[in-house]
Amino acid sequence: MKEVNCDFLIIGAGIIGLSLAKNLRELFPEKKICIIEKEQNVGYHASGRNSGVLHAGFYYYPDSLKARFTRQGNEELTQYCLSRGLKINRCGKVVVARSEREIDTLFELKNRGERNGVKIYLITEKELYEIEPNAKTCQYALWSPNTSTVDPSEILRSLLEELKNKNVEIFFNTPYRRAVPEDNRVEAGNSAFHAEKIINVAGLYADKIARDFGFAENYVLIPFKGMYLEYKGFKLSLKRNIYPVPNLNNPFLGVHFTIKVDGSIKIGPTATPCFWRENYRGLSGFNIAEAMEILKWDIKLFLKNKNFRMTALDEVKKYLRSHMLREAAKLVKIFDPEGFTQWGIPGIRAQLIDIRTLQLVHDFVVEGDERSIHILNAVSPAFTASFPFTRFVVQEYIIKK
């Protein structure tokens, strides 16, 4: 087995892993940084299958890590795209109320946005018409001018090229196998890596790897599949992303319209519990051990968590194209359901559950000690927040430890 020694070993080459390496290299130009990745390139999982939305930061509790880093991350990734000539569609977003019952939540979102330092405006139906003529709301809406869409894979490739040019070593086709924590050693692929600091950002498998180091004792990961319907017609015209008022009791944002970076339109996503961690299509990648474990937790959640039960029952309906179309139609005046003919590439959200309370964890979670760090809940808006969030991880868990 080949021996590799380094100062920092990062497990996972998604957006968080690459951003961590970028921040580490800026602080430690002489240190040896290695990234291991089980796939043959970047972007095979959550980061590459991301919706492409750069969120503004108004959804999140003001004292949360998501609130702290999303607005700043939006600004930094926007500047990164502009400075490197990467594609970005600065289309903005409106959030619309489907009934009077949702107006209080609309005001709550505005309040959160203001406390988070986000540009967010409460607008009337008349003002909404001027911003997005096809959007439909009840009395009021929110306007977020700083929401944009990007090409996630293009950003990942740009970061990869930048890191290679700065002598960060990336080991593709190198899946994590096991850890020897007392030696700060990880066996991956055909190599054994010895590092001063190991940073686990393995996405769908972050909780399992963390447990190998004695962390994540109170958490388990439950995967949720997200799918979009792509618009292939010619009748529907939109200028802005259109979102509904979400249910603030769960971390999902509901069926919405996204204008992609190339100007095309999609609706979605689903947020449906799935039965193994890479359950993208059919039985591909089926893992019976994962399926049994996840099913056990899904049943517990379904029986004991009313909000999860209601969410799961509602989300299952979205597997029906007709239901997805009905939900989307509530947000616009003119719709073209016949134009949504193709399902897009599915993604899987690595959603963390707190097993003490059987609640879905809303915020990012970081655990670690002087030898290893584990980022356990890098779900949306982690892509948007990646630059400042990973800078925080470096400052709090590497420099201060």
ChimeraX attribute file (.defattr): number of C-alpha atoms within 10 A of each C-alpha:
attribute: neighborCount
match mode: 1-to-1
recipient: residues
	/A:1	9
	/A:2	9
	/A:3	11
	/A:4	14
	/A:5	15
	/A:6	16
	/A:7	15
	/A:8	22
	/A:9	28
	/A:10	25
	/A:11	27
	/A:12	28
	/A:13	30
	/A:14	25
	/A:15	30
	/A:16	25
	/A:17	24
	/A:18	27
	/A:19	23
	/A:20	25
	/A:21	29
	/A:22	22
	/A:23	18
	/A:24	21
	/A:25	18
	/A:26	11
	/A:27	13
	/A:28	13
	/A:29	12
	/A:30	10
	/A:31	14
	/A:32	17
	/A:33	25
	/A:34	22
	/A:35	21
	/A:36	23
	/A:37	23
	/A:38	20
	/A:39	16
	/A:40	11
	/A:41	16
	/A:42	21
	/A:43	20
	/A:44	15
	/A:45	19
	/A:46	22
	/A:47	26
	/A:48	22
	/A:49	20
	/A:50	22
	/A:51	25
	/A:52	22
	/A:53	27
	/A:54	29
	/A:55	25
	/A:56	29
	/A:57	32
	/A:58	25
	/A:59	22
	/A:60	22
	/A:61	19
	/A:62	18
	/A:63	11
	/A:64	13
	/A:65	17
	/A:66	27
	/A:67	25
	/A:68	19
	/A:69	23
	/A:70	30
	/A:71	25
	/A:72	21
	/A:73	25
	/A:74	26
	/A:75	18
	/A:76	17
	/A:77	21
	/A:78	23
	/A:79	13
	/A:80	15
	/A:81	17
	/A:82	12
	/A:83	9
	/A:84	10
	/A:85	9
	/A:86	15
	/A:87	17
	/A:88	20
	/A:89	20
	/A:90	18
	/A:91	21
	/A:92	23
	/A:93	27
	/A:94	27
	/A:95	25
	/A:96	29
	/A:97	24
	/A:98	18
	/A:99	11
	/A:100	12
	/A:101	10
	/A:102	18
	/A:103	19
	/A:104	12
	/A:105	16
	/A:106	21
	/A:107	15
	/A:108	15
	/A:109	24
	/A:110	23
	/A:111	16
	/A:112	21
	/A:113	24
	/A:114	16
	/A:115	15
	/A:116	24
	/A:117	16
	/A:118	21
	/A:119	17
	/A:120	22
	/A:121	15
	/A:122	17
	/A:123	17
	/A:124	15
	/A:125	17
	/A:126	11
	/A:127	14
	/A:128	23
	/A:129	14
	/A:130	10
	/A:131	18
	/A:132	20
	/A:133	18
	/A:134	19
	/A:135	26
	/A:136	24
	/A:137	24
	/A:138	15
	/A:139	16
	/A:140	23
	/A:141	27
	/A:142	23
	/A:143	25
	/A:144	24
	/A:145	18
	/A:146	21
	/A:147	24
	/A:148	25
	/A:149	25
	/A:150	24
	/A:151	21
	/A:152	23
	/A:153	19
	/A:154	15
	/A:155	21
	/A:156	21
	/A:157	16
	/A:158	15
	/A:159	19
	/A:160	23
	/A:161	12
	/A:162	14
	/A:163	19
	/A:164	11
	/A:165	10
	/A:166	15
	/A:167	15
	/A:168	22
	/A:169	17
	/A:170	21
	/A:171	21
	/A:172	17
	/A:173	15
	/A:174	20
	/A:175	18
	/A:176	21
	/A:177	14
	/A:178	14
	/A:179	19
	/A:180	13
	/A:181	14
	/A:182	8
	/A:183	11
	/A:184	17
	/A:185	21
	/A:186	21
	/A:187	20
	/A:188	21
	/A:189	18
	/A:190	14
	/A:191	17
	/A:192	20
	/A:193	21
	/A:194	20
	/A:195	23
	/A:196	15
	/A:197	21
	/A:198	26
	/A:199	25
	/A:200	25
	/A:201	28
	/A:202	27
	/A:203	28
	/A:204	23
	/A:205	18
	/A:206	23
	/A:207	25
	/A:208	17
	/A:209	21
	/A:210	24
	/A:211	16
	/A:212	13
	/A:213	20
	/A:214	10
	/A:215	20
	/A:216	23
	/A:217	13
	/A:218	13
	/A:219	22
	/A:220	24
	/A:221	26
	/A:222	24
	/A:223	24
	/A:224	23
	/A:225	22
	/A:226	23
	/A:227	24
	/A:228	26
	/A:229	22
	/A:230	19
	/A:231	21
	/A:232	15
	/A:233	15
	/A:234	8
	/A:235	12
	/A:236	15
	/A:237	15
	/A:238	18
	/A:239	17
	/A:240	25
	/A:241	25
	/A:242	25
	/A:243	24
	/A:244	24
	/A:245	22
	/A:246	20
	/A:247	13
	/A:248	14
	/A:249	11
	/A:250	14
	/A:251	18
	/A:252	15
	/A:253	17
	/A:254	19
	/A:255	27
	/A:256	22
	/A:257	25
	/A:258	28
	/A:259	25
	/A:260	20
	/A:261	19
	/A:262	12
	/A:263	13
	/A:264	14
	/A:265	22
	/A:266	24
	/A:267	26
	/A:268	25
	/A:269	25
	/A:270	25
	/A:271	26
	/A:272	22
	/A:273	22
	/A:274	20
	/A:275	22
	/A:276	24
	/A:277	23
	/A:278	23
	/A:279	21
	/A:280	19
	/A:281	11
	/A:282	7
	/A:283	11
	/A:284	9
	/A:285	12
	/A:286	16
	/A:287	14
	/A:288	11
	/A:289	10
	/A:290	15
	/A:291	15
	/A:292	13
	/A:293	14
	/A:294	21
	/A:295	17
	/A:296	12
	/A:297	17
	/A:298	20
	/A:299	12
	/A:300	14
	/A:301	21
	/A:302	18
	/A:303	11
	/A:304	14
	/A:305	16
	/A:306	11
	/A:307	14
	/A:308	19
	/A:309	17
	/A:310	11
	/A:311	19
	/A:312	18
	/A:313	12
	/A:314	14
	/A:315	22
	/A:316	14
	/A:317	14
	/A:318	23
	/A:319	13
	/A:320	10
	/A:321	16
	/A:322	11
	/A:323	15
	/A:324	22
	/A:325	20
	/A:326	14
	/A:327	16
	/A:328	20
	/A:329	19
	/A:330	19
	/A:331	23
	/A:332	18
	/A:333	11
	/A:334	15
	/A:335	17
	/A:336	14
	/A:337	18
	/A:338	11
	/A:339	15
	/A:340	18
	/A:341	13
	/A:342	13
	/A:343	15
	/A:344	17
	/A:345	16
	/A:346	19
	/A:347	26
	/A:348	28
	/A:349	28
	/A:350	26
	/A:351	22
	/A:352	26
	/A:353	20
	/A:354	15
	/A:355	17
	/A:356	9
	/A:357	13
	/A:358	17
	/A:359	16
	/A:360	22
	/A:361	19
	/A:362	21
	/A:363	21
	/A:364	18
	/A:365	16
	/A:366	17
	/A:367	14
	/A:368	20
	/A:369	13
	/A:370	13
	/A:371	18
	/A:372	23
	/A:373	23
	/A:374	26
	/A:375	23
	/A:376	30
	/A:377	25
	/A:378	28
	/A:379	22
	/A:380	25
	/A:381	24
	/A:382	23
	/A:383	28
	/A:384	27
	/A:385	30
	/A:386	25
	/A:387	25
	/A:388	22
	/A:389	25
	/A:390	24
	/A:391	19
	/A:392	16
	/A:393	19
	/A:394	20
	/A:395	14
	/A:396	11
	/A:397	21
	/A:398	19
	/A:399	10
	/A:400	9
	/A:401	11
